[in-house]
Amino acid sequence: MQFYNLKTRSHVDVPESDVRKTTMERKTKSGTQIRYALTAEYQGSKLFKFVNEATYKATNVKEV
């Protein structure tokens, strides 16, 4: 799976076995906002990739 590494400013390929999925919730004035993300660790850097709900549910990786 491809992630963008902000530290090196380049795209990196991470094996799906190292990818995890997570949701992030926060409260706003109008309700609760849920963001869906895929996370990975690559050469000591934490990588995040924000995705939509359909991609989140279709991805078959462990949930954090």
C-alpha positions, 0 to 999 in steps of 0.5 A, spaced: 500 500 500 502 506 498 503 512 503 506 519 503 512 520 507 512 527 510 519 527 513 522 524 506 517 528 502 516 521 497 511 516 496 513 509 500 510 502 499 508 499 505 506 491 505 499 490 507 501 486 513 504 492 517 498 497 515 493 498 521 486 501 520 483 506 525 478 511 527 478 518 530 472 522 533 472 529 535 466 533 537 464 539 534 459 544 534 454 541 530 456 534 532 461 528 532 466 528 526 469 521 524 475 520 520 477 514 517 485 513 517 490 507 515 496 507 519 503 504 518 510 505 521 516 505 516 523 506 517 521 509 524 516 514 521 509 513 523 505 514 516 497 516 516 493 516 510 486 518 511 481 515 507 473 515 506 468 510 509 467 505 504 475 504 503 476 503 510 470 498 510 473 494 504 480 494 507 482 487 510 487 489 515 487 489 523 483 495 527 487 499 532 
